[in-house]
Amino acid sequence: MLTPEQLREAMIASAGEDESITLEGDFASKDFAELGFDSLALMETCAQLKRDHGIVVPDETLWDLTTPEQLIQWVNGTRA
């Protein structure tokens, strides 16, 4: 089970030193692009999820997900 807080932590860790990335409030319903996450940042977020939680998100699936909320739903739906 992936929680919004776990995803937030992974996203912040993958953003590194980019201080323009803020994931305050209801970040999960916003588009990744709106949050400042490009394809490279999303790939790094997925790598972080794999390291921290053993969650594997295939690239072809990742590109279909446009919001953190969709990513959480996909992960939780496939792990249920």
C-alpha positions in Angstrom: 0.0 0.0 0.0 1.4 3.3 -1.1 0.3 6.4 0.9 0.3 10.0 -0.4 2.9 10.8 2.3 5.2 8.0 1.1 4.9 9.3 -2.5 5.5 12.8 -1.3 8.7 11.7 0.4 9.9 9.9 -2.7 9.2 12.8 -4.9 11.0 15.3 -2.6 14.0 12.9 -2.4 14.1 12.6 -6.2 13.9 16.3 -6.7 17.2 16.8 -5.0 18.3 20.4 -4.7 15.5 21.9 -6.8 13.9 24.3 -4.3 11.2 25.2 -6.7 9.6 21.9 -6.0 7.0 22.2 -3.3 4.5 19.5 -2.5 2.3 21.3 0.0 -1.4 20.7 0.5 -3.3 18.6 -2.0 -0.4 17.9 -4.3 -1.8 14.5 -5.4 -4.5 15.8 -7.6 -2.2 18.1 -9.6 -0.4 17.1 -12.8 3.2 16.1 -12.5 4.2 18.8 -14.9 2.4 21.4 -12.8 4.4 20.2 -9.8 7.6 20.7 -11.8 8.3 17.0 -12.5 9.5 16.1 -15.9 10.1 12.6 -17.3 13.5 12.3 -15.7 12.2 13.4 -12.3 9.4 10.8 -12.6 11.8 8.1 -13.4 13.9 9.0 -10.4 10.8 9.0 -8.2 10.0 5.5 -9.4 13.6 4.5 -8.7 13.2 5.9 -5.2 9.9 4.0 -4.7 11.7 0.8 -5.7 14.6 1.4 -3.3 12.4 2.4 -0.4 9.3 0.2 -0.8 10.0 -2.4 -3.4 7.5 -0.9 -5.8 8.2 -1.3 -9.5 6.4 0.9 -12.0 7.0 -0.1 -15.6 8.0 2.9 -17.8 5.1 2.2 -20.2 2.7 2.5 -17.3 4.4 5.6 -15.8 3.9 7.6 -19.0 0.1 7.0 -18.8 -0.2 8.4 -15.3 -0.4 12.2 -15.1 -1.0 12.8 -11.4 0.5 11.5 -8.2 -3.1 10.4 -7.3 -3.2 8.2 -10.4 0.2 6.7 -9.5 -1.0 5.9 -6.0 -4.2 4.3 -7.3 -2.2 2.2 -9.9 0.3 1.0 -7.2 -2.4 0.2 -4.7 -4.6 -1.5 -7.4 -1.8 -3.8 -8.6 -0.6 -4.7 -5.1 -4.0 -5.4 -3.6 
